[in-house]
Amino acid sequence: MSFNSIRIGRLAGIPIGVQPLWLAIVALITWSLGAAYYPDQVTGIAPVASYGLGLLSALLLFASILLHELGHALVARRNGVEIEEIDLWLLGGVARMAGYPKTAGAELRFAIAGPAVTLVIAAAFGAFALALPNSAPAALRAVVEYQAYINTAILVFNLLPAFPLDGGRVARALIWGRIGDITRATKIAAAIGRGFGYAMIGIGVLGTAAGAIGGLWLAAVGLFVVFAARAEEGGLRIRVAFSGREAGRLMSFPAVTVPAAASVAEAVQDYFVRHRYSAFPVMDGDRLVGLVNLKAVERVPAGRRADTPVGQIAIHHPSLVIDEHQDVGELLERPAFQEVGRAVVVTEGGEVGIVSITDVEQVMRALELASAA
């Protein structure tokens, strides 16, 4: 799971988590619907009932988003891509993959799966709303109609060709299938995505200036699209450059290791301060326990650091332990490595090294300099 996520269960064998900020957006939707939508739709509704229906609607919305991401995940898994988790967060949800589709056809199937699920959900709620008799409670009608509307809105928005939204991924898959080059297809799709992002920002700013508070949300989404498109383009360029390169050629070796029995306070003074690295492998004798970084240390209250062994706070994530022949391009696709920025390399002789995102970036800069010479 993402280290900032709270695990709430599994669905089809896939871990499901929520980011803390997800609670904020649930509260915002609940307040918005409870304060305005339901009092307008249901005459004389009590405040408690109105906000209760607002909360129900927010949870139904995120259940729909979860099913949307599950559609992506199941199709991706069927096409040989491992799914590490599904996260619900501030802007909806994301299926975190430990890999990427290897063909344009697989990318197209993966990209369209989520919107297809949302289409079914929107159609189901729409049909339910039409089938309700005139005698149906106004509250029930309001709940159903809102779900039909919001899922339709999500579907339309998600299908905009604004990479990395689903519509943008569909566009990249079609371009990739036509020109046969994923790097060029990504550049084109990312450029289109940035164009849509800047348009959203412009419309959102103008709308806000005209008094439409919702314009702030549109501008925020546009900003996300711009940065996400750039990140996707840059990430692919690095993955392509390092595909086929072994971790053993990039790692720092031998790695400075921290004994699992050492206290967190000792680790800070004797390792983080002395060696000035931001992460270390943790060893219990000859056995690798995990990885400790500054974030893990910071989570330990200052008053408990002298009594807390490092082995107790070490990060134990299987995808962060690799052998020296690990393909770096594949390693870069792992969500855990993207988040932690480090992986421990265990050599054939049982010794340990460490490879970091900083190592990758330095080599990438050198490769770019070499290609420009």
matplotlib code that plots the C-alpha trace (Angstrom):
import matplotlib.pyplot as plt

x = [0.0, 1.0, 2.7, 0.3, -2.8, -5.1, -6.0, -9.7, -9.9, -9.4, -11.5, -10.8, -7.6, -6.4, -5.7, -7.9, -6.7, -7.8, -5.6, -6.2, -7.3, -10.1, -11.9, -11.8, -13.4, -16.1, -16.8, -17.0, -19.4, -21.5, -21.7, -22.4, -25.2, -26.7, -26.7, -28.0, -29.0, -31.2, -33.1, -33.9, -35.0, -36.9, -39.4, -39.2, -36.3, -34.7, -31.0, -29.9, -31.6, -30.3, -26.7, -27.2, -28.3, -25.3, -23.0, -24.7, -24.4, -20.7, -20.0, -22.1, -20.0, -16.7, -18.1, -18.7, -15.1, -13.8, -15.6, -14.2, -10.6, -11.4, -12.3, -8.9, -7.2, -8.9, -8.3, -4.7, -4.1, -5.6, -3.1, -0.1, 0.3, 0.5, -1.7, -0.3, -3.3, -6.3, -6.2, -9.0, -7.7, -8.6, -9.3, -11.0, -9.1, -6.1, -5.1, -1.3, 0.4, 3.8, 4.2, 2.6, 0.8, 3.3, 1.2, -1.1, -4.0, -3.5, -3.2, -6.5, -8.3, -7.0, -7.8, -11.4, -12.3, -12.8, -15.1, -17.0, -17.8, -18.8, -21.1, -22.9, -23.3, -24.6, -27.0, -28.2, -29.0, -30.6, -32.8, -33.7, -34.6, -36.9, -38.5, -39.4, -43.2, -44.5, -45.4, -41.7, -40.2, -38.6, -35.5, -35.0, -35.6, -33.0, -30.4, -30.8, -30.9, -27.8, -25.9, -27.0, -25.9, -22.6, -21.5, -22.5, -20.4, -17.4, -17.7, -17.8, -14.9, -12.8, -13.2, -11.7, -8.5, -6.5, -3.6, -3.3, -7.1, -8.6, -9.6, -6.0, -4.8, -7.2, -5.8, -2.2, -3.1, -4.6, -1.6, 0.8, -1.0, -0.8, 2.8, 4.2, 6.3, 5.1, 7.6, 6.4, 2.8, 3.3, 4.8, 1.8, -0.7, 1.0, 1.1, -2.7, -3.2, -1.3, -3.4, -6.6, -5.1, -4.2, -7.7, -9.2, -7.0, -8.0, -11.7, -11.5, -9.8, -12.3, -15.2, -13.9, -13.4, -17.0, -18.1, -18.4, -16.6, -16.5, -14.0, -11.3, -12.0, -11.7, -8.5, -7.1, -7.9, -6.4, -3.2, -3.1, -3.5, -0.7, 1.8, 0.6, 1.1, 4.6, 5.4, 4.1, 6.1, 9.3, 8.8, 8.4, 11.6, 13.5, 12.0, 12.8, 16.4, 16.9, 15.1, 17.7, 20.1, 20.8, 20.6, 24.0, 25.6, 23.9, 24.0, 26.1, 28.2, 28.8, 26.0, 26.4, 24.0, 22.3, 22.0, 18.4, 19.0, 20.4, 18.0, 16.5, 18.4, 21.7, 20.8, 20.3, 23.6, 25.8, 24.4, 22.1, 24.3, 27.7, 27.1, 24.6, 22.5, 18.7, 18.2, 20.0, 19.5, 18.7, 20.5, 20.0, 23.3, 23.4, 19.6, 18.1, 15.3, 14.3, 15.0, 15.0, 14.7, 14.3, 10.5, 10.4, 12.6, 10.4, 7.3, 8.8, 8.2, 11.4, 10.9, 10.7, 13.7, 16.2, 14.1, 12.8, 15.0, 15.5, 14.3, 10.9, 10.4, 12.2, 10.1, 9.3, 8.2, 9.0, 9.3, 12.0, 14.4, 15.9, 18.8, 21.7, 20.3, 17.0, 16.0, 16.1, 13.4, 11.0, 12.1, 11.1, 7.6, 7.0, 4.8, 6.8, 10.1, 8.5, 7.3, 10.4, 13.0, 15.3, 15.7, 18.1, 20.2, 21.2, 24.1, 24.7, 27.2, 24.6, 26.1, 23.9, 24.0, 21.5, 20.1, 18.3, 16.2, 19.1, 21.5, 19.0, 18.7, 22.4, 23.0, 20.1, 21.8, 25.1, 23.3, 21.7, 25.0, 26.6, 23.8, 24.2, 28.0]
y = [0.0, 3.6, 4.6, 7.6, 5.4, 3.8, 0.2, -0.4, -3.9, -5.8, -6.2, -9.0, -9.6, -5.9, -3.8, -0.8, 2.3, 5.8, 8.9, 11.2, 14.0, 11.8, 12.4, 16.2, 15.8, 13.5, 16.1, 18.8, 16.9, 16.0, 19.6, 20.9, 18.5, 18.7, 22.5, 23.2, 20.2, 18.1, 21.1, 22.2, 18.8, 17.6, 20.0, 20.4, 18.0, 18.1, 19.2, 15.9, 14.0, 16.4, 16.0, 12.2, 12.0, 14.1, 11.6, 8.7, 10.4, 11.0, 7.4, 6.2, 8.5, 7.0, 3.5, 4.3, 5.6, 2.5, 0.3, 2.5, 1.9, -1.8, -1.9, -0.5, -2.9, -6.1, -5.5, -4.4, -7.6, -9.7, -8.1, -9.1, -5.9, -6.3, -4.1, -3.1, -1.2, 1.1, 4.4, 6.8, 10.4, 14.1, 14.0, 10.6, 7.3, 5.7, 2.1, 1.9, -0.5, -2.2, -2.0, -0.7, -2.1, -3.4, -2.9, -0.3, -2.7, -3.5, 0.2, 0.8, -2.0, -0.8, 2.9, 2.2, -0.2, 2.4, 4.6, 1.5, 0.7, 4.3, 4.2, 1.1, 2.8, 6.0, 4.1, 2.0, 5.0, 6.8, 3.8, 3.6, 7.2, 6.8, 3.7, 5.4, 6.0, 9.4, 8.2, 7.5, 9.4, 12.7, 11.8, 8.5, 10.3, 13.0, 10.4, 8.4, 11.4, 12.9, 9.6, 9.4, 13.1, 12.9, 9.6, 11.0, 14.1, 12.0, 9.9, 13.0, 14.7, 11.5, 10.9, 14.3, 13.7, 15.3, 13.0, 11.4, 11.3, 8.1, 9.9, 11.0, 7.4, 6.3, 8.9, 7.8, 4.2, 5.1, 7.2, 4.5, 1.9, 4.2, 5.3, 2.3, 4.4, 4.8, 7.6, 9.8, 8.9, 10.0, 13.3, 14.0, 12.9, 14.9, 18.1, 17.7, 17.1, 20.2, 22.2, 21.0, 21.7, 25.3, 25.7, 24.5, 26.8, 29.8, 29.0, 28.3, 31.7, 33.6, 31.8, 32.6, 36.3, 36.3, 34.9, 31.2, 29.6, 26.2, 27.8, 27.3, 23.5, 23.5, 25.5, 23.1, 20.1, 21.8, 22.4, 18.8, 17.7, 20.0, 18.7, 15.1, 15.2, 16.5, 13.9, 11.1, 12.2, 12.6, 9.3, 7.4, 9.0, 7.8, 4.3, 3.9, 5.1, 2.6, -0.4, -3.2, -1.6, -3.7, -2.3, -3.7, -1.1, 1.8, 0.8, 2.3, -0.6, -1.7, 0.1, 1.5, -0.5, 0.2, -2.6, -3.5, -3.3, 0.2, 2.8, 5.5, 8.1, 6.3, 5.9, 9.6, 10.5, 7.7, 7.3, 10.0, 12.9, 11.2, 9.8, 12.3, 9.8, 9.9, 6.1, 3.0, -0.8, -2.3, -5.6, -8.1, -9.9, -11.2, -10.9, -7.9, -6.5, -3.6, 0.1, 3.1, 6.6, 10.1, 10.0, 6.8, 8.5, 11.6, 9.6, 8.5, 11.0, 12.6, 11.3, 7.7, 7.6, 6.5, 3.4, 2.5, 0.0, 0.8, -2.7, -1.7, 1.2, -0.3, -0.3, -3.9, -3.8, -6.8, -4.7, -2.6, -5.6, -6.5, -8.5, -7.0, -8.1, -6.2, -4.2, -0.6, 0.4, -2.1, -1.0, 2.6, 1.5, 0.2, 2.5, 1.7, 2.7, 5.9, 6.8, 5.8, 6.6, 3.8, 0.0, -2.4, -4.6, -8.0, -9.4, -13.1, -13.2, -12.0, -8.5, -5.4, -2.2, 0.5, 2.2, 5.5, 7.7, 10.2, 7.7, 7.3, 11.0, 11.6, 8.9, 10.3, 13.7, 12.2, 10.3, 13.5, 15.3, 12.4, 12.5, 16.3, 16.1]
z = [0.0, -0.4, 2.9, 3.3, 2.8, 5.3, 4.3, 4.5, 2.8, -0.4, -3.5, -6.0, -4.1, -4.6, -1.5, -1.1, 0.7, 1.4, 1.6, 4.6, 2.3, 1.0, 4.3, 3.5, 0.1, 1.6, 4.2, 1.5, -0.7, 2.3, 3.4, -0.1, -0.8, 2.7, 2.8, -0.7, -2.9, -0.6, 1.0, -2.6, -3.7, -0.7, 0.8, 4.6, 5.1, 8.5, 8.6, 10.1, 7.3, 4.7, 5.7, 6.2, 2.6, 1.6, 3.3, 1.7, -1.7, -1.2, -0.2, -3.2, -5.4, -4.2, -4.4, -8.1, -8.4, -6.7, -9.2, -12.0, -10.8, -10.3, -14.0, -14.9, -12.5, -13.6, -17.3, -16.6, -14.5, -17.3, -19.6, -17.4, -15.4, -11.6, -9.5, -6.2, -4.8, -5.5, -3.6, -3.0, -2.7, -3.1, -6.8, -7.0, -7.3, -8.8, -9.6, -8.8, -11.2, -10.9, -14.7, -17.8, -20.8, -23.4, -26.5, -27.8, -27.7, -24.1, -23.3, -25.1, -23.2, -19.9, -20.6, -21.7, -18.9, -16.2, -18.3, -19.4, -15.8, -15.1, -18.2, -16.8, -13.4, -14.9, -17.1, -14.2, -12.0, -15.0, -15.7, -12.0, -11.9, -14.9, -13.4, -10.1, -9.8, -9.1, -5.6, -4.8, -1.8, -2.9, -1.0, -2.9, -6.2, -5.3, -4.3, -7.5, -9.8, -8.2, -8.8, -12.4, -13.0, -11.2, -12.8, -16.2, -15.5, -14.4, -17.6, -19.9, -18.1, -17.9, -21.7, -22.6, -24.5, -21.7, -20.9, -18.3, -18.0, -19.4, -22.6, -23.0, -22.5, -25.2, -27.5, -26.7, -27.4, -30.8, -31.7, -30.5, -32.5, -35.6, -35.4, -33.5, -31.1, -27.5, -26.7, -29.6, -28.8, -25.2, -26.3, -28.5, -26.0, -23.2, -25.4, -26.0, -22.3, -21.3, -23.8, -22.1, -18.7, -19.5, -21.0, -17.7, -15.7, -17.9, -17.8, -14.0, -13.3, -15.5, -13.8, -10.3, -11.3, -12.4, -9.0, -9.8, -6.9, -8.8, -11.1, -8.4, -8.6, -12.4, -12.2, -9.7, -11.8, -14.8, -12.9, -11.9, -15.6, -16.7, -14.0, -14.4, -18.2, -17.8, -15.1, -17.3, -20.3, -18.2, -16.4, -19.7, -21.1, -18.1, -18.1, -21.8, -21.2, -18.3, -19.8, -20.0, -17.5, -14.4, -10.9, -10.1, -12.5, -10.7, -7.1, -4.3, -3.0, -0.4, 1.3, 4.8, 6.9, 10.3, 12.9, 13.6, 17.4, 17.3, 18.7, 16.4, 18.3, 17.7, 14.0, 13.7, 15.3, 14.0, 10.5, 9.2, 10.6, 10.1, 6.6, 5.4, 3.5, 3.6, 3.8, 4.9, 4.7, 8.2, 9.1, 11.8, 11.6, 8.0, 7.6, 5.8, 7.8, 5.6, 4.9, 7.2, 5.9, 7.4, 7.0, 9.1, 11.8, 11.8, 12.5, 15.9, 18.7, 19.9, 23.4, 22.2, 19.8, 22.5, 23.3, 19.8, 17.8, 14.2, 13.2, 14.6, 12.2, 9.1, 5.9, 5.0, 1.3, -0.9, -4.1, -2.4, -2.2, -5.5, -6.9, -8.9, -12.2, -11.7, -14.7, -13.6, -16.2, -14.5, -11.0, -11.9, -12.5, -9.0, -6.9, -3.7, -5.4, -6.7, -3.2, -1.2, -3.9, -2.7, -3.1, -1.4, -3.8, -2.6, -4.5, -5.4, -2.6, 0.0, 0.3, 0.0, -2.0, -2.5, -5.6, -5.4, -7.6, -7.3, -8.9, -11.8, -12.2, -12.2, -14.8, -16.9, -16.9, -18.0, -20.8, -22.0, -21.9, -23.9, -26.5, -26.8, -27.4]

ax = plt.figure().add_subplot(projection="3d")
ax.plot(x, y, z, "-o")
ax.set_aspect("equal")
plt.show()
